[in-house]
Amino acid sequence: MPKPKKLADLDLSPKGMAQLIDFSVLNSDASKEDIDRGIDLSIKYGFKGFHTNTFWSEYVADRLEGTGIEAAYPVSFPFGCVTTELKVAEAIEGSKKMRGRPWVIDMVANHGMLKSGEYDYYKNDIAEVCKVAHDGGAQCKAILEVQLLTDDQIKAAVELASEAGVDFVKSSTGRHGGPSMHQVKLMCDTAPENVEVKVAGTGSFWTPMVVLGCMMLGVTRIGTRNGPAIVDDMNDLVVPLLNL
């Protein structure tokens, strides 16, 4: 399991916080101006990655060339309920466009098949996309949409995704809300040591204190459109209060 951390062990500096964050502009009506603004903010803060819908992914990768910031290529976003063949085709398309540059796949798992008890299908669906990602030099995150699952289903989802070869298990897309802290802890408690945990889905409700709680549970990546405010508020308000 990802190890819980004490407050003194956390890097709460602006650079440290930025490297925890995948910044995002994922609304369907995002304009080129919106995407450019997101790219500029990602460069300014030094976020780990910038996540958009795949229409913009190659453009984002081009603009981020040389920065080391990952451009995301989401697969089957935001619902996950398409065939494995279609997911693999999306991943292959991403690999062709993004290869040679920092990029990452966030793929949405098939929650309906998990709830149906079709565990072999669920795991293989993830594994086939992981294979394409890794062959293309990218990490793969599986989005589990934990707020739609029972505790036992969350444990099964994390275990199956881990067996499928993911680098991260991710809580949510944000389209159905975000996880509770109990669900985040369950993910961290269940994930093996070699699989990291990413939390997303709370939208504008992300605050430095929520991020702090997730970090202490063992979370190593936060997906949010509220990245700049989190970094600024942590540096300007929270760290001085903590006397760190």
C-alpha positions as a Markdown table, in Angstrom:
| # | Residue | x | y | z |
|---|---|---|---|---|
| 1 | Met | 0.0 | 0.0 | 0.0 |
| 2 | Pro | 1.1 | 3.6 | -0.6 |
| 3 | Lys | 2.7 | 4.7 | 2.7 |
| 4 | Pro | 0.8 | 7.3 | 4.9 |
| 5 | Lys | 3.0 | 10.3 | 5.6 |
| 6 | Lys | 3.5 | 12.6 | 8.6 |
| 7 | Leu | 3.1 | 16.3 | 8.0 |
| 8 | Ala | 6.8 | 17.0 | 8.5 |
| 9 | Asp | 7.6 | 14.6 | 5.6 |
| 10 | Leu | 5.5 | 16.4 | 3.0 |
| 11 | Asp | 7.0 | 18.8 | 0.5 |
| 12 | Leu | 4.6 | 21.8 | 0.7 |
| 13 | Ser | 6.7 | 24.2 | -1.3 |
| 14 | Pro | 5.2 | 25.7 | -4.4 |
| 15 | Lys | 7.4 | 23.4 | -6.6 |
| 16 | Gly | 6.6 | 20.4 | -4.5 |
| 17 | Met | 2.9 | 21.0 | -4.6 |
| 18 | Ala | 2.9 | 21.7 | -8.4 |
| 19 | Gln | 4.6 | 18.4 | -9.1 |
| 20 | Leu | 1.7 | 16.7 | -7.2 |
| 21 | Ile | -0.9 | 18.3 | -9.5 |
| 22 | Asp | -2.3 | 17.3 | -12.9 |
| 23 | Phe | -4.0 | 20.6 | -14.0 |
| 24 | Ser | -7.0 | 20.2 | -16.3 |
| 25 | Val | -9.3 | 21.9 | -18.7 |
| 26 | Leu | -11.8 | 19.1 | -19.6 |
| 27 | Asn | -15.1 | 20.9 | -20.2 |
| 28 | Ser | -16.5 | 20.0 | -23.7 |
| 29 | Asp | -16.9 | 23.7 | -24.7 |
| 30 | Ala | -13.2 | 24.6 | -24.0 |
| 31 | Ser | -12.0 | 27.0 | -26.6 |
| 32 | Lys | -8.4 | 27.3 | -28.0 |
| 33 | Glu | -8.1 | 30.4 | -25.8 |
| 34 | Asp | -9.1 | 28.2 | -22.7 |
| 35 | Ile | -6.5 | 25.6 | -23.7 |
| 36 | Asp | -3.8 | 28.2 | -24.2 |
| 37 | Arg | -4.5 | 29.7 | -20.8 |
| 38 | Gly | -4.2 | 26.2 | -19.2 |
| 39 | Ile | -0.9 | 25.6 | -21.0 |
| 40 | Asp | 0.4 | 29.0 | -19.8 |
| 41 | Leu | -0.6 | 28.3 | -16.2 |
| 42 | Ser | 0.9 | 24.8 | -16.3 |
| 43 | Ile | 4.2 | 26.2 | -17.5 |
| 44 | Lys | 4.1 | 29.1 | -15.0 |
| 45 | Tyr | 3.5 | 26.8 | -12.0 |
| 46 | Gly | 5.4 | 23.7 | -13.2 |
| 47 | Phe | 2.5 | 21.3 | -12.9 |
| 48 | Lys | 3.2 | 17.6 | -13.4 |
| 49 | Gly | 0.7 | 17.4 | -16.3 |
| 50 | Phe | -1.9 | 19.2 | -18.2 |
| 51 | His | -5.1 | 17.2 | -19.0 |
| 52 | Thr | -7.5 | 18.1 | -21.8 |
| 53 | Asn | -9.8 | 16.1 | -24.1 |
| 54 | Thr | -8.0 | 14.2 | -26.8 |
| 55 | Phe | -8.9 | 16.7 | -29.6 |
| 56 | Trp | -6.4 | 19.1 | -28.0 |
| 57 | Ser | -3.8 | 16.6 | -26.8 |
| 58 | Glu | -1.3 | 16.8 | -29.7 |
| 59 | Tyr | -1.5 | 20.6 | -29.7 |
| 60 | Val | -0.9 | 20.6 | -26.0 |
| 61 | Ala | 2.1 | 18.3 | -26.4 |
| 62 | Asp | 3.5 | 20.5 | -29.1 |
| 63 | Arg | 3.2 | 23.6 | -26.9 |
| 64 | Leu | 4.7 | 21.9 | -23.9 |
| 65 | Glu | 7.7 | 20.6 | -25.9 |
| 66 | Gly | 10.8 | 20.9 | -23.8 |
| 67 | Thr | 9.1 | 21.7 | -20.5 |
| 68 | Gly | 8.9 | 18.1 | -19.2 |
| 69 | Ile | 5.2 | 18.6 | -18.4 |
| 70 | Glu | 3.1 | 15.6 | -19.4 |
| 71 | Ala | 0.3 | 16.0 | -21.9 |
| 72 | Ala | -2.6 | 13.7 | -21.2 |
| 73 | Tyr | -4.4 | 11.4 | -23.6 |
| 74 | Pro | -7.7 | 10.2 | -21.9 |
| 75 | Val | -9.2 | 7.0 | -23.1 |
| 76 | Ser | -12.9 | 6.3 | -23.1 |
| 77 | Phe | -13.4 | 9.5 | -21.1 |
| 78 | Pro | -15.7 | 10.1 | -19.2 |
| 79 | Phe | -17.8 | 7.0 | -19.1 |
| 80 | Gly | -15.7 | 3.9 | -19.9 |
| 81 | Cys | -18.5 | 1.9 | -21.3 |
| 82 | Val | -17.2 | 1.1 | -24.8 |
| 83 | Thr | -15.6 | -2.1 | -26.0 |
| 84 | Thr | -12.0 | -3.0 | -25.2 |
| 85 | Glu | -11.3 | -2.8 | -29.0 |
| 86 | Leu | -12.3 | 0.8 | -29.1 |
| 87 | Lys | -10.3 | 1.7 | -26.0 |
| 88 | Val | -7.2 | 0.1 | -27.5 |
| 89 | Ala | -7.8 | 1.9 | -30.8 |
| 90 | Glu | -7.9 | 5.2 | -28.9 |
| 91 | Ala | -4.7 | 4.3 | -27.0 |
| 92 | Ile | -2.9 | 3.4 | -30.2 |
| 93 | Glu | -4.0 | 6.7 | -31.8 |
| 94 | Gly | -2.6 | 8.5 | -28.8 |
| 95 | Ser | 0.7 | 6.6 | -29.0 |
| 96 | Lys | 1.1 | 7.6 | -32.6 |
| 97 | Lys | 0.5 | 11.3 | -31.9 |
| 98 | Met | 2.4 | 11.6 | -28.6 |
| 99 | Arg | 5.3 | 9.2 | -28.7 |
| 100 | Gly | 8.7 | 10.6 | -27.9 |
| 101 | Arg | 7.2 | 13.4 | -25.6 |
| 102 | Pro | 6.1 | 13.3 | -22.0 |
| 103 | Trp | 2.5 | 11.9 | -22.1 |
| 104 | Val | 0.2 | 9.7 | -20.0 |
| 105 | Ile | -3.0 | 7.8 | -20.5 |
| 106 | Asp | -5.9 | 8.1 | -18.0 |
| 107 | Met | -8.3 | 5.4 | -19.1 |
| 108 | Val | -11.8 | 5.0 | -17.7 |
| 109 | Ala | -12.5 | 1.4 | -16.5 |
| 110 | Asn | -15.8 | -0.4 | -17.3 |
| 111 | His | -17.7 | 0.1 | -14.0 |
| 112 | Gly | -20.8 | -1.7 | -15.3 |
| 113 | Met | -18.7 | -4.9 | -15.9 |
| 114 | Leu | -17.2 | -4.6 | -12.4 |
| 115 | Lys | -20.6 | -4.3 | -10.9 |
| 116 | Ser | -21.8 | -7.3 | -13.0 |
| 117 | Gly | -19.1 | -9.4 | -11.4 |
| 118 | Glu | -17.3 | -9.8 | -14.8 |
| 119 | Tyr | -13.9 | -9.5 | -13.2 |
| 120 | Asp | -11.9 | -11.1 | -16.0 |
| 121 | Tyr | -13.3 | -8.7 | -18.6 |
| 122 | Tyr | -12.8 | -5.8 | -16.3 |
| 123 | Lys | -9.1 | -6.6 | -15.7 |
| 124 | Asn | -8.4 | -7.5 | -19.3 |
| 125 | Asp | -10.0 | -4.2 | -20.5 |
| 126 | Ile | -7.5 | -2.3 | -18.4 |
| 127 | Ala | -4.6 | -4.5 | -19.2 |
| 128 | Glu | -4.9 | -4.1 | -23.0 |
| 129 | Val | -4.8 | -0.3 | -22.7 |
| 130 | Cys | -1.9 | -0.5 | -20.2 |
| 131 | Lys | 0.1 | -2.6 | -22.8 |
| 132 | Val | -0.3 | 0.1 | -25.4 |
| 133 | Ala | 0.6 | 2.9 | -23.0 |
| 134 | His | 3.7 | 1.2 | -21.8 |
| 135 | Asp | 4.8 | 0.2 | -25.3 |
| 136 | Gly | 4.4 | 3.9 | -26.2 |
| 137 | Gly | 6.5 | 5.2 | -23.3 |
| 138 | Ala | 3.6 | 6.4 | -21.2 |
| 139 | Gln | 2.3 | 5.5 | -17.8 |
| 140 | Cys | -1.3 | 4.4 | -17.5 |
| 141 | Lys | -3.9 | 5.4 | -14.9 |
| 142 | Ala | -7.2 | 3.5 | -14.5 |
| 143 | Ile | -10.1 | 5.7 | -13.4 |
| 144 | Leu | -12.3 | 3.6 | -11.1 |
| 145 | Glu | -15.2 | 6.1 | -10.3 |
| 146 | Val | -15.1 | 4.9 | -6.7 |
| 147 | Gln | -18.0 | 7.1 | -5.6 |
| 148 | Leu | -20.3 | 4.8 | -7.6 |
| 149 | Leu | -18.9 | 1.7 | -5.9 |
| 150 | Thr | -19.4 | -0.1 | -2.6 |
| 151 | Asp | -16.4 | -0.6 | -0.3 |
| 152 | Asp | -16.0 | -4.2 | -1.5 |
| 153 | Gln | -16.2 | -3.1 | -5.1 |
| 154 | Ile | -13.6 | -0.4 | -4.6 |
| 155 | Lys | -11.2 | -3.1 | -3.1 |
| 156 | Ala | -11.9 | -5.4 | -6.1 |
| 157 | Ala | -11.4 | -2.5 | -8.6 |
| 158 | Val | -8.0 | -1.5 | -7.1 |
| 159 | Glu | -6.8 | -5.1 | -6.9 |
| 160 | Leu | -7.9 | -5.9 | -10.5 |
| 161 | Ala | -6.4 | -2.7 | -12.0 |
| 162 | Ser | -3.2 | -3.4 | -10.1 |
| 163 | Glu | -3.0 | -6.9 | -11.5 |
| 164 | Ala | -3.7 | -5.5 | -15.0 |
| 165 | Gly | -0.5 | -3.5 | -14.8 |
| 166 | Val | -1.6 | 0.1 | -14.1 |
| 167 | Asp | 0.9 | 2.7 | -12.7 |
| 168 | Phe | -1.9 | 4.5 | -10.9 |
| 169 | Val | -5.4 | 3.9 | -9.7 |
| 170 | Lys | -7.4 | 7.1 | -10.0 |
| 171 | Ser | -10.6 | 7.8 | -8.0 |
| 172 | Ser | -12.9 | 9.7 | -10.4 |
| 173 | Thr | -13.6 | 11.6 | -13.6 |
| 174 | Gly | -15.5 | 14.3 | -11.8 |
| 175 | Arg | -18.6 | 13.6 | -13.9 |
| 176 | His | -20.3 | 11.9 | -10.9 |
| 177 | Gly | -18.8 | 13.8 | -8.0 |
| 178 | Gly | -15.7 | 13.0 | -6.1 |
| 179 | Pro | -14.6 | 10.4 | -3.5 |
| 180 | Ser | -15.0 | 10.7 | 0.3 |
| 181 | Met | -11.9 | 10.5 | 2.4 |
| 182 | His | -13.0 | 7.1 | 3.5 |
| 183 | Gln | -12.9 | 6.0 | -0.1 |
| 184 | Val | -9.5 | 7.6 | -0.7 |
| 185 | Lys | -8.1 | 5.7 | 2.4 |
| 186 | Leu | -9.6 | 2.5 | 1.1 |
| 187 | Met | -7.8 | 2.9 | -2.2 |
| 188 | Cys | -4.5 | 3.7 | -0.5 |
| 189 | Asp | -5.0 | 0.7 | 1.9 |
| 190 | Thr | -5.7 | -1.7 | -1.0 |
| 191 | Ala | -3.2 | -0.6 | -3.6 |
| 192 | Pro | 0.1 | -2.5 | -3.7 |
| 193 | Glu | 3.3 | -0.7 | -3.0 |
| 194 | Asn | 4.2 | -0.4 | -6.7 |
| 195 | Val | 0.8 | 1.3 | -7.6 |
| 196 | Glu | 0.3 | 4.9 | -6.8 |
| 197 | Val | -3.0 | 6.6 | -6.0 |
| 198 | Lys | -4.5 | 9.7 | -7.8 |
| 199 | Val | -7.5 | 11.5 | -6.5 |
| 200 | Ala | -9.7 | 13.7 | -8.7 |
| 201 | Gly | -13.3 | 14.7 | -9.0 |
| 202 | Thr | -14.0 | 17.3 | -6.4 |
| 203 | Gly | -13.8 | 20.2 | -8.9 |
| 204 | Ser | -13.7 | 23.7 | -7.4 |
| 205 | Phe | -14.1 | 22.2 | -3.9 |
| 206 | Trp | -10.5 | 21.2 | -3.9 |
| 207 | Thr | -8.8 | 23.1 | -1.0 |
| 208 | Pro | -5.3 | 22.9 | 0.4 |
| 209 | Met | -6.6 | 21.1 | 3.5 |
| 210 | Val | -8.3 | 18.4 | 1.4 |
| 211 | Val | -5.1 | 18.0 | -0.6 |
| 212 | Leu | -3.1 | 17.8 | 2.7 |
| 213 | Gly | -5.4 | 15.1 | 4.0 |
| 214 | Cys | -5.0 | 13.1 | 0.7 |
| 215 | Met | -1.2 | 13.5 | 0.8 |
| 216 | Met | -1.0 | 12.2 | 4.4 |
| 217 | Leu | -3.0 | 9.1 | 3.4 |
| 218 | Gly | -0.5 | 8.3 | 0.7 |
| 219 | Val | -1.9 | 10.0 | -2.4 |
| 220 | Thr | 0.8 | 11.1 | -4.8 |
| 221 | Arg | -1.2 | 12.8 | -7.5 |
| 222 | Ile | -4.2 | 15.2 | -7.5 |
| 223 | Gly | -6.2 | 15.9 | -10.6 |
| 224 | Thr | -7.8 | 19.3 | -10.5 |
| 225 | Arg | -8.8 | 22.5 | -12.4 |
| 226 | Asn | -8.1 | 24.4 | -9.1 |
| 227 | Gly | -4.4 | 23.9 | -9.2 |
| 228 | Pro | -3.2 | 27.5 | -9.1 |
| 229 | Ala | -5.3 | 28.4 | -6.1 |
| 230 | Ile | -4.2 | 25.3 | -4.2 |
| 231 | Val | -0.5 | 26.0 | -4.7 |
| 232 | Asp | -1.0 | 29.7 | -3.9 |
| 233 | Asp | -3.2 | 29.2 | -0.8 |
| 234 | Met | -0.9 | 26.4 | 0.5 |
| 235 | Asn | 2.1 | 28.7 | 0.2 |
| 236 | Asp | 0.5 | 31.9 | 1.4 |
| 237 | Leu | -2.0 | 30.7 | 4.0 |
| 238 | Val | -1.5 | 27.1 | 5.2 |
| 239 | Val | 2.3 | 26.8 | 5.4 |
| 240 | Pro | 2.7 | 30.0 | 7.6 |
| 241 | Leu | 0.0 | 28.7 | 9.9 |
| 242 | Leu | 1.8 | 25.3 | 10.2 |
| 243 | Asn | 5.1 | 27.1 | 11.0 |
| 244 | Leu | 6.9 | 24.9 | 8.4 |
